[in-house]
Amino acid sequence: MQYRNDKHGNPLSILGYGCMRFTRKGNSIDIDKAEKELMAAYHAGVNYFDTAYIYPGSEAALGEIFERNGIREKIHIATKLPHYLIRNREGLDKYFGEELARLRTTYVDYYLMHHLTDIAMWENLKKIGVLDWIRAKKESGAILNIGFSYHGNTENFLKILDDYDWDFCQVQYNYLDEVSQAGEKGVKAAAAKGIPVVIMEPLRGGKLVNMLPAGAVEVMKESGRGWTPAEWGLRWLYDQKEVTVVLSGMNSVEMVEENCRTASEAVAGHLTQEDRAVIKAVREKILEKEKVGCTGCRYCMPCPKGVDIPGIFRCYNMMYIESKSNGRAQFAQTVGLTKEPAFATQCVQCGKCEQHCPQNIPIREKLKEADKALRPLPYKIGINIARKIMFRK
């Protein structure tokens, strides 16, 4: 197992265990199966385990397994504050107390503000006293490191990053998300500040393994490397020195063993030019299904009316690269849940964006198409409700 240091010099395994997708038996987690998988990872050198308040049964399962095996002091637990459920200072203590009880511990090694999509969410937390609360928890030793997980656009990520002295951050990042969400720009900005970067969705929830087009799989096979699609995705991340930990939601011992083997071999800078060419060719095969040839260059931005043009097109493409539901979910997170609306319906047809587009995309026409596909009536209603909850005053 390879290790990279956190902000304070503590070694973290470059493979972290994402604990959202444990196998379930009926309505509960199959605790015996989860224990075998977790302990296989632990014995292979994994020391970072990521969960959250809203992952059904996950915190309690971890607490039971770690206590049963007597390894709490030998591993790092990361869990998250469900800020979207909290309206006052008392709520901070309530949910944190519940998490400690579930985890059967007196402290959390890495604690995150969960699922921020806009700096406004962080500002709302500050209004109810989160800064003093964090300070008190760190001074008491109940929280050792404070961070945030993020699902918005790059601009808002950078604002949140610069607003506080964070100990770490967690972002969605993979070879399809180089210019979306926090993106490469955000990852490098965090690393430049000395802030460890934890990666979630390195394989897009398995889609970069199970939903690859045949042409992409063939490109990987022809490389002669003998790496699985999962290994290609993980190695692309480990190749970057800015990445600290890569989370994987492993739900079989075989998966644990494969990912641990990869994490024992991969070091920053290990990919060759030929390897990077393979990843580029795979990405191109995946993108053959896209509806708009947007590269995310952002020459069209800023839109005078606030429309997130590249963000909308990325989600529209995702509907056809992966699935309609995933594209719409990505849209809700990265476009629908920014404090300042960024919808295509704000377009006033000025055409300034088209004057600067290197791809000569008929942006105004494509925005209408994208909005119709991404926001059918049920999604419009759902996004509006979520906005009222997330940005309540």
N, C-alpha and C positions, 0 to 999 in steps of 0.2 A: 504493500500500500504506500502510495506517495502522500506526502503531507505538505501543506502550505500554511503559513502562519496567519493568525488573526492580527488585529490592530495592536495587541499587547504582547505579541510574540508567542502565543500558545499555538501548538501545531494542531491543525484540523485535517482530517482525512479528505482527500480531494473528491472522494465519493461519499455523499451523504445519503441517508435513508429517508426518503419521502414517505410519510406514514398516513397518507390520505386514502390509499387504495388497498387496504388489507382485504383478504378474502373473507367473505361473510358467510355465516351459517345461520340461515333464517334471518332474523332481524338484528343479530349481533355479530361481532367479529369472531372468526374462528381463532380463538386465543392460542390454542396449541400449535396450529400451523404458523401463526404469526410469530410465536416464540422461536420456533425452529429457524425461521427465516432471519429474524432479528439477531439471534445468537450466532448464526452462521456468518452474518455480516460483521458482528462484533469480533469474533475470533479471527476473521480475515483482516482486521485492522480498522474497520469503520468506527468512528467515534462521534459522529454528528447525526442526530436524529431529529427530524422536523415534523411537527404536528401543529394543530390549531384547535381552538375552542369549538369551532363549528364542524370539525371532521367527526362524524358520528362514532362515538366509542373509542376513538384513537388515543386521546390523552389517558383515559382510564386503562386501556390495554397496555400502553407503554409503562405506566406506573406499576401495574401488577407484574409485568414481565421483568422490569429492571429490579424491582424489590425482590422478586422470587429468586433471581440469579445473583443478587448482591453486587450489582455493577454500577449503581447510581453515581458513585464518586469517580468512576473510570470513564464516563462518557459525557457528552454535551447534549443537553436538551434544548431545542428551539421550539417555542410556541408563540401564539399571537393574540394580541388584544383585539376583540371584536368591536372596534370603535363604532360601527354602524348600529350597535345595540345600546350604546351608552349616551346618556343625556346630561350627566352631572358627575361631580367628583366622586360621589358615593358609588357610582356605577363602576368606576375604575377599580376600586377595592373589591367590589362584589365579584366581578368576573375573574380578576386575578386570584382572589382567594379560592374560587371554585377550581381554577386550573391547578393551583398548588395541591389541593386536596385530591383531585383526579390523578395527578402525576405522583402522588405520595412523596412529595419533596418539600423542602423549605425554601428553595431558590430555583430560578430559571437561568441557565447559562446565557441564552440568546433570546431576547424578547423583542417581538416585532409589532409595530403598528400594522394591522392586517389590511391588505388590499386597498392601498391608497391609489386613487386615479387622478387626483387633482390636489394642488397645494391647499385648496380651500378646505379639504377634509382635515389636513394637518392644522390649519388655522382654527378650525372648530374645536379640535382637541385642546389646543393651547388656551382657548377661551374658558374651558372648564377646569383648567389648572393642571394639565398633563405635565408641564415642565417641572413644577414643584413636586408632583407625584413621582416622576421618574427620578428626580434628584434624591428624594427620600428613600425610594426603593434601592437605588444603587448604594447609597450610604449605609443602609442596613444590611446589604448583601443579599437581598431578596432577588435582585436582578443584577447580573454581572455585565451584560452587554446589551445595549439598546439599538434597535434598527427598525427598518420598515420594509414591507413587501409592496411591490408596485406593479400596476397594470394600466397605466395611462400612456400619454405621449412623451416624447423625449424632453420637450420644453418644460413640462411640469415636473418631470423627474429631476431635472437639473435645479429647479427652484427649491424643491424639497431637500435635495442633497446639500445645497448651500445654506439652508436656513437653520441648521442645527449641527452640533458636533457629534455625528452618528458614529457608532462603533462598527456597524456593518449594514449592508442592504441586500435585498433579495429581488431578483428580476427574472422575467421570462426572456430567455435568450437561446437561440439555436441557429443553425445555418440558413433557416428561412426568415429569421427575425433580426437580421443584421441592422436594418434601418427602421424597424417598428418597435413600439413600446419604448423602453429605455434605450435599446439598440446598442450598437458598438460604441457610439458616441457617449452614451451614459455609462457604460461599463468602464470605458477608459477614463472618464471624468472622475468616477468614484475611486478607481485605482490610483489616479494621480494625487488624490487627497489622502492616500494611505488607508482607504476604507475597503475592507474585504468585501468581495462580491460573491454572493451565493446564487447559484443558477437554478431556477425551477423550469419545468417543461423543456428539458434539453432535447426531448424526442417528440415534442408536441403531443404528450399524452399517449405515446405509442404510435402516432400517425406517421412518423418518419421511419417506422419499422413495418407496420402492418398495412399501410395505405400507399406505399410507394408504387408509382407506375412501373410496369414491367421494364421499360427502357432504362429507368434509373437503377433498378436492381441489376440489370445486365451490365451497366457501366461499372458498378462496384465489383462484379464478378470478374470482368475483363481486366481489372487493375492488377490482379494476381496477388493482392495482399492477403486474401483469405479472411478479411474482416467481415463481420456481420453488419447489417444496416445500423444496429444499435451501437456497435463499436465505432463505426465511422462518425456517428453523431457525437458520441462522447469524446472521441479523440480530437474532433474539431475544436471542442471547448477546452480540453486539457492543453492543447497546443498554445493557448493564449495565457501568458503570464499574469494577466489581469484577473483571471478567474481563480477564485479561492476554493469553493466547494461546488460540486455539481450534484443536485438531488435526483435520485431515481426512485420511483415508486415500485419497488421490487416485490413481487408476490409469488415467487417460487425460489427454492434453494438453487436451482439451476441458473436462474437469472442473477441471483446474488453472486454465484461463483464466476459467471462470465464477466459481470461488471467489475468485480473485485480484481480479476485478472487484468482487465484493461487498465484499471486504476493503479495497478502495481507496475505497469510498463510505461505508461504515457507520461512524458515530461513536457514542459513548455518548449516549443520550437522543434518538436520531434517530427512533424509532418514535412515531407519533401515538396518541392514544387509540383511534382507529378501527383502527389496526394491531393494537393489543393486544387489541381486541375480536375481531378475526379469529383470532388465536392462541387465545384463550379458546374460541371457537366450534369451532375445529379440534380442540382438546383434548377438548371435550365429544363431538364426533362419534366420536373414537377410543375414548373411554371408554364408549360405548353398549354395547360388547360385554363390559364387565366383569361379574364374577359377584357381587361384593360392593360395595355403595355406600359404601366407606370413603374418606373424604377425607384421611386422614392427619393429622387434627387432634390425635391423641394424648391426647384426654380420657380414654381407656380405660387409659392408662398412669400409673404403672408397674404391671404385673401382679405380684401378691405372689409368684408362682412363676416370674417371669422370662420369661414367654412374650412374644415380640415380635409383638404382635397386628397393628399396622399394617404391619409388615414382611412378615408372612406373607400378609396380604390383598393387598398390592401385588403380590407375586410370583404369587399365585393369579390375580389379574386379568390379569397379563401373559401367562399361558398362553393366554388367549382374545383379548387385544388383539393380541398378536404371534404367538407360537407356544408350544406346550407345552415344547419344549426350552429356549427362551429363558427362560420363567418359572421352570423348574426350575434353570437355570444361575444366574439372579439369586438364587434362594432359597439355593442352595449357598453363594454368595459372601457375601450380606448377613445371612443367618440361620444357616445351617449352620456357618459358620466363625467364629463368635464364641467366645471361650474359655469363657464361661459359657453353657451350652446355653439355647436360646430356643425350643425346639420346642413345637408345639401339644399334644403328648402330656403336657406338664407341667401342663396345665390341670387343676384340681381341682374345676371347676364351681362356684366360689364365687359367680359372677355379679356381682362388683363392677364389672367392666368395662361390663356392660350397663346398670348404673344411671347411668353417666356418658356413654353414647354419644348424641350429638345426633342421629344418623341412625336411632336405634332398631334397630340391627342385632342380630339374634339371634347374638351373637358366639360363644357356646359351640357352637352347632350348626354355624356356618359354619367354625369352626376345624377341626372334625372333617372336614368336606368338603375343606377346603383341604389338610390334612395328607395325606389319602388321595391327592389328585391330585398334590401336589408331591413326595411321597416314596414312589413305588413301590419295591419291594424293591431293584432294582439301584442306585437313587439313594441309598437308605439305606446300602447297603454302601459305595458310593463316598464319601459324605460322612463316614462313620465312618473310612475309611482316610485321607482327606485331613486330618481332625482330628488323627489320631495323628501325621501327618507335620508339620503346621503347629505343633502345640503340644507337640512332644516336649520332654522335660526334659533 
